[in-house]
Amino acid sequence: MSVPGTKTRVGPYELGKTLGEGSFAKVKFAKNVKTGDCFAIKVLDKNQVLQHKMVENIKREISTMKLIKHPNVVQLHEVLASKTKIYIVLDYVDGGELFDKIVGQGRLKEDEARRYFHQLINAVDYCHSRGVFHRDLKPENLLLDSYGVLKVSDFGLSAFGPQIREKDGLLHTACGTPNYVAPEVLFGKGYDGKASDLWSCGVILFVLMAGYLPFDDENTMNLYKKIFKASYSFPPWFSSGAKRLIKQILDPNPLTRITMAQILEDPWFKKDYKPPCFQQDHDVSLDDVDAVFNDSEEHLVTERKEKPQSLNAFALISRSQGFNLGSLFEKETMGTIRRETTFTSQRPANEIMSRIEEAAKPLGFNVKKHNYKMKLQGDKTGRKGHLSVATEVFEVAPSLHMVELRKTGGDTLEFHKFYKNFQTGLKDIVWKAEPISEEDK
């Protein structure tokens, strides 16, 4: 049975739940025990980094990202290392993905879409000016903070794949999600990182305003053909100004595609545009980056397991941000459905596990169980591989359990579809707090 177990300490950070998982890294919620500030820490396995010969790429990109401080970019604060792991300390952005907002609310109004596009272009322009390219821009990498401000994540950290800038000055090796990737990247030849990032920005603007992708097809080759030809059509509600700008961005020829400087002067873009005001910190130390990759014993941190404070039931339940005791499942926070959710149940843990398995299998998921953790793996390959969902059952009190579900792989849109069908099969085991009546207030 999972109970609030031992906490892991890395340097001044106490690591919490897993926020996301990728091929080479896990992202953990963390709190600085000295200041109380919250962060997201990307944890990489050193052996994997060495095996895939990624050391120089990662060192270069981390060094560059430490120098980048922009209000619309998730900031990299510091880097730590133990004997076996590398810890990259990043901003914790708690407002969810922009994509969740689109799925929850549908397409955005033109003015709202433009406001987010302004922030996206601000971030991309700033990073490009410092030689950093994203190479995998998509709505899942666009996060919102608690004030609704856009933050671009994984900027520069796409070097966790083997991209190489060769003698021709162009980037090589395709990466990214096909629907958002520029045609020159799909061709597999060298490409200009600035021009390919702008293409992805154009696709994102289309998605924000339309609520669906400009290029989409079940068949990958058909999808590629549509992208190569820039074959898409606008819905009727797009203004002429928006259509004109998107056409210039989604130009399949990178040499004639609109440039960043031209976007900044576009009439549609310039409406209500306010350049960001911020101070660039020039006094940034890269000593921690050097120490991480020099295997300096004196700079290594150790992972320490510590006993946590005991939590009462309601404190544990409320640790899942946005959870509302008045609802069966965590439905909406700021108009979004998150990539993770939590519910409570008064049923025995074994029954909860069985019911989760029963609800998942008809939806085409294979179930792997280990103690009171489960991994649900979709048997169909989606746009971003197989959808996978991790679940864990926590004992809050002898007769009360909390169940946490989170997407660990696959497409966000597919996770939303799964989530809606999945919750239907579990409604009768979910505990709901009775609403407070007027007499009790």
C-alpha positions as CSV (number, residue, x, y, z in Angstrom):
1,M,0.0,0.0,0.0
2,S,1.4,3.4,-0.9
3,V,1.4,5.8,2.0
4,P,3.2,9.1,2.3
5,G,6.6,7.4,2.2
6,T,10.1,8.6,2.6
7,K,11.1,11.9,0.9
8,T,14.1,12.1,-1.4
9,R,16.5,15.1,-0.8
10,V,18.9,16.3,-3.4
11,G,21.0,19.2,-2.2
12,P,18.5,21.8,-0.9
13,Y,15.6,20.2,-2.8
14,E,13.0,17.8,-1.6
15,L,11.7,15.8,-4.5
16,G,8.0,15.1,-4.8
17,K,5.7,13.4,-7.3
18,T,6.6,12.7,-11.0
19,L,5.2,15.4,-13.3
20,G,6.2,13.8,-16.5
21,E,8.4,11.1,-18.1
22,G,10.4,11.0,-21.4
23,S,12.9,8.7,-23.1
24,F,15.9,10.1,-21.2
25,A,14.4,11.9,-18.2
26,K,11.8,12.1,-15.5
27,V,10.5,15.5,-14.3
28,K,9.8,15.7,-10.6
29,F,8.1,18.4,-8.5
30,A,10.6,19.8,-6.0
31,K,10.7,22.2,-3.1
32,N,13.7,24.1,-1.9
33,V,13.5,23.4,1.8
34,K,15.5,26.6,2.7
35,T,13.3,29.0,0.8
36,G,10.0,27.1,0.3
37,D,10.1,27.9,-3.5
38,C,8.7,25.3,-5.9
39,F,10.6,24.0,-8.9
40,A,10.4,21.3,-11.5
41,I,13.6,19.1,-11.7
42,K,14.5,17.1,-14.8
43,V,16.4,14.0,-13.7
44,L,18.7,12.3,-16.2
45,D,20.5,9.0,-15.9
46,K,24.2,9.6,-16.4
47,N,24.8,6.2,-17.9
48,Q,22.2,6.9,-20.6
49,V,23.7,10.2,-21.4
50,L,27.2,8.6,-21.8
51,Q,25.8,5.7,-23.8
52,H,24.1,7.9,-26.3
53,K,27.1,10.3,-26.5
54,M,25.0,13.2,-25.5
55,V,27.4,14.9,-23.0
56,E,28.7,17.7,-25.2
57,N,25.3,18.5,-26.6
58,I,23.7,18.7,-23.2
59,K,26.6,20.6,-21.7
60,R,26.4,23.2,-24.5
61,E,22.6,23.6,-24.4
62,I,22.5,23.8,-20.5
63,S,25.2,26.4,-20.5
64,T,23.3,28.5,-23.1
65,M,19.9,28.0,-21.3
66,K,21.4,29.3,-18.0
67,L,22.1,32.6,-19.8
68,I,18.5,32.9,-21.0
69,K,16.1,34.8,-18.7
70,H,12.9,35.8,-20.3
71,P,9.4,36.2,-18.9
72,N,8.0,33.7,-21.5
73,V,10.6,31.0,-21.2
74,V,10.8,28.4,-18.5
75,Q,14.0,29.3,-16.7
76,L,16.9,26.9,-16.0
77,H,18.2,27.9,-12.5
78,E,21.0,25.4,-11.7
79,V,22.4,22.0,-12.4
80,L,23.3,19.4,-9.8
81,A,24.7,15.9,-10.1
82,S,25.1,12.8,-8.0
83,K,27.3,9.8,-9.0
84,T,24.5,8.4,-11.2
85,K,22.1,11.3,-12.1
86,I,22.0,14.8,-13.4
87,Y,19.4,17.2,-11.9
88,I,18.3,20.2,-14.0
89,V,16.4,22.7,-11.8
90,L,13.7,24.6,-13.8
91,D,10.7,26.9,-13.1
92,Y,7.7,25.1,-11.9
93,V,4.7,26.3,-14.0
94,D,1.4,25.4,-12.4
95,G,-1.3,26.6,-14.8
96,G,-1.2,23.5,-17.1
97,E,-0.6,23.2,-20.8
98,L,-2.1,25.7,-23.3
99,F,-3.2,22.6,-25.3
100,D,-5.4,21.6,-22.3
101,K,-7.1,25.0,-22.5
102,I,-8.0,24.4,-26.2
103,V,-9.3,20.9,-25.5
104,G,-11.3,22.2,-22.5
105,Q,-12.8,25.3,-24.1
106,G,-12.4,24.7,-27.8
107,R,-10.8,27.3,-30.2
108,L,-9.7,30.6,-28.8
109,K,-11.1,34.0,-29.9
110,E,-8.8,35.8,-32.3
111,D,-7.7,38.5,-29.8
112,E,-6.8,35.8,-27.2
113,A,-5.0,33.7,-29.7
114,R,-3.0,36.8,-30.8
115,R,-2.1,37.5,-27.2
116,Y,-0.6,34.1,-26.8
117,F,1.1,34.3,-30.2
118,H,2.7,37.6,-29.1
119,Q,4.2,35.8,-26.1
120,L,5.3,32.8,-28.2
121,I,7.0,35.0,-30.7
122,N,8.7,37.1,-27.9
123,A,10.2,33.9,-26.5
124,V,11.3,32.4,-29.8
125,D,12.8,35.7,-31.0
126,Y,14.7,36.2,-27.8
127,C,16.1,32.6,-27.9
128,H,17.0,32.7,-31.6
129,S,18.9,36.0,-31.0
130,R,21.1,33.9,-28.6
131,G,21.6,31.0,-31.0
132,V,19.1,28.7,-29.3
133,F,16.5,26.8,-31.3
134,H,13.6,24.8,-30.0
135,R,13.1,22.2,-32.8
136,D,10.0,20.7,-31.1
137,L,7.5,23.6,-30.7
138,K,3.9,22.4,-30.1
139,P,1.1,23.3,-27.7
140,E,2.2,20.6,-25.2
141,N,5.5,22.6,-24.7
142,L,3.5,25.8,-24.1
143,L,2.6,26.1,-20.4
144,L,0.6,28.7,-18.5
145,D,1.5,30.0,-15.1
146,S,-1.1,30.8,-12.4
147,Y,-1.6,34.3,-14.0
148,G,-2.2,32.9,-17.5
149,V,1.2,34.0,-18.8
150,L,2.7,31.8,-21.5
151,K,6.0,29.9,-20.7
152,V,7.8,27.9,-23.4
153,S,9.3,24.7,-22.0
154,D,12.2,22.6,-23.3
155,F,13.7,25.5,-25.1
156,G,17.2,24.4,-26.0
157,L,16.9,21.2,-24.2
158,S,15.9,19.5,-27.4
159,A,19.6,18.7,-27.7
160,F,18.8,15.6,-25.7
161,G,18.5,14.1,-29.1
162,P,21.5,13.8,-31.5
163,Q,21.0,17.1,-33.5
164,I,24.3,18.3,-35.0
165,R,25.1,21.6,-36.6
166,E,27.5,20.6,-39.5
167,K,29.9,22.6,-41.6
168,D,27.1,24.0,-43.8
169,G,25.8,25.8,-40.7
170,L,22.5,23.9,-40.9
171,L,21.0,21.5,-38.3
172,H,20.7,17.8,-39.2
173,T,18.5,15.0,-37.9
174,A,14.8,15.4,-37.8
175,C,13.0,15.7,-34.5
176,G,9.7,16.9,-33.2
177,T,6.0,16.0,-33.6
178,P,5.2,15.5,-37.3
179,N,2.1,17.7,-37.4
180,Y,4.1,20.7,-36.3
181,V,7.3,20.0,-38.1
182,A,8.5,22.1,-41.1
183,P,8.8,20.3,-44.5
184,E,12.5,20.9,-44.7
185,V,13.0,19.0,-41.4
186,L,11.0,16.1,-42.7
187,F,13.1,15.9,-45.8
188,G,16.0,14.9,-43.6
189,K,18.5,17.4,-45.1
190,G,20.0,20.3,-43.4
191,Y,17.7,23.0,-42.2
192,D,17.8,26.5,-40.6
193,G,16.6,26.2,-37.0
194,K,15.1,29.8,-37.1
195,A,12.9,29.1,-40.2
196,S,11.7,25.7,-38.9
197,D,10.7,27.1,-35.5
198,L,8.7,29.8,-37.2
199,W,6.8,27.2,-39.2
200,S,5.9,25.5,-35.9
201,C,4.7,28.8,-34.6
202,G,2.4,29.2,-37.6
203,V,0.9,25.8,-37.0
204,I,0.4,26.7,-33.3
205,L,-1.4,29.9,-34.3
206,F,-3.7,28.0,-36.6
207,V,-4.5,25.5,-33.8
208,L,-5.2,28.2,-31.3
209,M,-7.7,29.9,-33.7
210,A,-9.2,26.8,-35.3
211,G,-9.2,24.3,-32.5
212,Y,-7.7,21.7,-34.8
213,L,-4.6,21.0,-36.8
214,P,-4.0,22.4,-40.3
215,F,-2.1,19.2,-41.3
216,D,-3.5,15.9,-40.1
217,D,-3.9,12.4,-41.5
218,E,-4.1,8.9,-40.0
219,N,-1.6,7.8,-42.7
220,T,1.9,9.2,-42.0
221,M,2.9,9.4,-45.7
222,N,-0.3,11.4,-46.5
223,L,0.4,13.7,-43.6
224,Y,3.9,14.3,-45.0
225,K,2.5,15.1,-48.5
226,K,0.1,17.7,-47.0
227,I,3.0,19.3,-45.1
228,F,5.3,19.3,-48.2
229,K,2.6,21.0,-50.3
230,A,1.3,23.2,-47.4
231,S,-2.1,21.7,-48.3
232,Y,-4.7,23.0,-45.8
233,S,-7.8,25.3,-45.7
234,F,-8.9,28.0,-43.4
235,P,-12.2,27.9,-41.4
236,P,-14.6,30.8,-42.3
237,W,-14.1,32.7,-39.0
238,F,-10.4,33.5,-39.7
239,S,-9.9,37.2,-40.4
240,S,-8.1,38.2,-43.7
241,G,-5.2,39.6,-41.6
242,A,-4.7,36.3,-39.8
243,K,-5.0,34.3,-43.0
244,R,-2.4,36.4,-44.7
245,L,0.1,36.1,-41.9
246,I,-0.4,32.3,-41.5
247,K,0.0,31.8,-45.3
248,Q,3.3,33.6,-45.2
249,I,4.5,31.5,-42.2
250,L,3.3,28.2,-43.6
251,D,5.4,28.6,-46.8
252,P,6.9,25.2,-47.6
253,N,10.0,27.0,-49.0
254,P,12.2,28.1,-46.0
255,L,14.0,30.6,-48.2
256,T,10.8,32.6,-49.0
257,R,9.1,32.0,-45.7
258,I,8.4,35.1,-43.7
259,T,11.2,36.1,-41.2
260,M,11.0,37.0,-37.6
261,A,11.6,40.7,-38.4
262,Q,8.8,40.6,-40.9
263,I,6.4,39.0,-38.4
264,L,7.1,41.7,-35.9
265,E,6.1,44.3,-38.5
266,D,3.0,42.5,-39.7
267,P,-0.2,44.6,-39.2
268,W,-2.3,41.7,-37.8
269,F,0.6,40.9,-35.3
270,K,1.2,44.5,-34.3
271,K,-2.4,45.0,-33.0
272,D,-2.3,45.5,-29.2
273,Y,1.4,44.3,-29.2
274,K,3.5,45.3,-26.3
275,P,7.2,44.3,-26.3
276,P,8.2,42.6,-23.1
277,C,10.0,44.6,-20.4
278,F,12.5,42.7,-18.4
279,Q,16.1,43.0,-17.2
280,Q,18.8,40.7,-18.5
281,D,21.0,39.4,-15.7
282,H,24.6,39.4,-17.1
283,D,26.2,38.0,-13.9
284,V,25.4,34.3,-14.5
285,S,27.8,31.6,-13.2
286,L,28.4,28.4,-15.2
287,D,30.5,26.8,-12.5
288,D,27.8,24.3,-11.6
289,V,27.6,23.2,-15.3
290,D,31.3,22.5,-15.5
291,A,31.3,20.7,-12.1
292,V,28.4,18.4,-13.3
293,F,30.4,17.2,-16.3
294,N,33.8,17.2,-14.7
295,D,32.8,14.5,-12.2
296,S,34.3,16.6,-9.4
297,E,33.7,14.7,-6.2
298,E,33.5,17.9,-4.1
299,H,30.5,19.1,-6.1
300,L,28.5,15.9,-6.2
301,V,25.3,15.8,-4.2
302,T,23.8,12.7,-2.6
303,E,20.3,11.5,-2.7
304,R,19.0,11.2,0.9
305,K,15.8,9.5,2.0
306,E,14.1,11.4,4.8
307,K,11.0,10.6,6.8
308,P,8.2,13.0,5.9
309,Q,5.8,14.9,8.2
310,S,2.6,13.0,8.8
311,L,-0.3,14.4,6.7
312,N,-3.9,14.3,7.6
313,A,-6.4,13.1,5.0
314,F,-7.4,16.6,3.7
315,A,-3.8,17.8,3.5
316,L,-2.9,14.9,1.4
317,I,-5.9,15.2,-0.9
318,S,-5.3,18.9,-1.4
319,R,-1.7,18.4,-2.4
320,S,-3.1,17.6,-5.9
321,Q,-3.6,21.2,-7.0
322,G,-7.0,22.1,-8.2
323,F,-8.8,19.1,-6.7
324,N,-12.2,20.0,-5.6
325,L,-13.9,17.8,-3.0
326,G,-17.3,18.8,-4.5
327,S,-16.5,17.0,-7.8
328,L,-16.0,13.4,-8.6
329,F,-12.9,13.9,-10.7
330,E,-10.7,17.0,-11.0
331,K,-12.5,18.5,-14.0
332,E,-11.4,22.0,-14.7
333,T,-8.8,24.5,-13.4
334,M,-8.7,27.8,-15.2
335,G,-10.8,26.3,-17.9
336,T,-8.5,23.4,-18.5
337,I,-8.4,19.6,-17.9
338,R,-5.0,18.7,-16.6
339,R,-2.7,15.8,-17.7
340,E,-3.0,14.4,-14.2
341,T,-6.0,14.0,-11.9
342,T,-6.9,12.7,-8.5
343,F,-9.9,11.1,-6.8
344,T,-10.7,9.5,-3.5
345,S,-12.6,6.3,-2.7
346,Q,-13.9,4.6,0.4
347,R,-13.6,1.2,-1.2
348,P,-10.7,-1.3,-0.3
349,A,-7.5,-0.8,-2.3
350,N,-7.7,-4.2,-4.0
351,E,-11.2,-3.4,-5.3
352,I,-10.0,0.0,-6.6
353,M,-7.2,-1.7,-8.5
354,S,-9.5,-4.3,-10.0
355,R,-12.0,-1.6,-11.1
356,I,-9.3,0.5,-12.7
357,E,-8.2,-2.6,-14.6
358,E,-11.8,-3.4,-15.7
359,A,-12.4,0.2,-16.9
360,A,-9.1,0.3,-18.8
361,K,-9.1,-3.0,-20.7
362,P,-12.3,-2.3,-22.9
363,L,-10.6,0.9,-23.9
364,G,-7.7,-1.0,-25.4
365,F,-5.2,-0.8,-22.6
366,N,-2.8,-3.4,-21.3
367,V,-2.4,-3.2,-17.6
368,K,0.8,-3.9,-15.6
369,K,0.6,-4.0,-11.8
370,H,3.3,-3.7,-9.2
371,N,2.2,-3.4,-5.5
372,Y,-0.3,-0.5,-5.6
373,K,1.0,1.1,-8.7
374,M,-0.4,0.4,-12.2
375,K,0.8,1.3,-15.7
376,L,-1.9,1.4,-18.4
377,Q,-0.4,1.1,-21.9
378,G,-2.6,1.7,-25.0
379,D,-2.3,-1.0,-27.7
380,K,-2.8,1.5,-30.6
381,T,0.0,3.8,-31.8
382,G,-1.1,7.4,-31.8
383,R,0.5,10.5,-33.1
384,K,3.1,10.4,-30.4
385,G,3.4,6.7,-29.9
386,H,1.5,4.6,-27.4
387,L,-0.6,6.5,-24.8
388,S,0.5,5.4,-21.3
389,V,-1.1,6.4,-18.0
390,A,0.4,5.8,-14.5
391,T,-1.9,5.3,-11.5
392,E,-1.1,4.9,-7.9
393,V,-3.3,4.2,-4.8
394,F,-2.4,6.0,-1.5
395,E,-3.9,5.1,1.8
396,V,-5.0,8.3,3.5
397,A,-6.8,6.7,6.4
398,P,-8.0,3.2,7.2
399,S,-11.2,3.6,5.2
400,L,-10.1,6.3,2.6
401,H,-7.8,6.0,-0.4
402,M,-6.6,8.6,-2.8
403,V,-5.9,7.6,-6.5
404,E,-3.6,9.6,-8.7
405,L,-3.6,9.3,-12.5
406,R,-1.1,11.0,-14.8
407,K,-0.2,10.8,-18.5
408,T,3.4,9.5,-18.8
409,G,3.5,9.1,-22.6
410,G,1.6,9.7,-25.8
411,D,-0.6,12.5,-27.1
412,T,-2.4,15.0,-24.8
413,L,-5.5,15.0,-27.0
414,E,-5.7,11.2,-26.8
415,F,-5.3,11.3,-23.0
416,H,-8.3,13.6,-22.8
417,K,-10.4,11.2,-24.9
418,F,-9.3,8.3,-22.7
419,Y,-10.0,10.2,-19.5
420,K,-13.6,11.0,-20.4
421,N,-14.4,7.4,-21.2
422,F,-12.4,6.0,-18.3
423,Q,-14.1,8.0,-15.6
424,T,-17.5,6.8,-16.7
425,G,-16.6,3.2,-15.5
426,L,-15.4,4.4,-12.1
427,K,-18.2,6.8,-11.0
428,D,-19.7,4.4,-8.5
429,I,-16.4,3.8,-6.5
430,V,-15.5,7.5,-6.2
431,W,-16.2,9.2,-2.9
432,K,-17.9,12.6,-3.1
433,A,-18.0,15.0,-0.1
434,E,-21.5,16.2,0.6
435,P,-21.9,19.9,-0.2
436,I,-22.4,22.2,2.8
437,S,-26.0,23.2,3.1
438,E,-27.1,26.8,3.8
439,E,-28.2,25.6,7.3
440,D,-24.7,24.3,8.2
441,K,-22.8,27.4,7.1
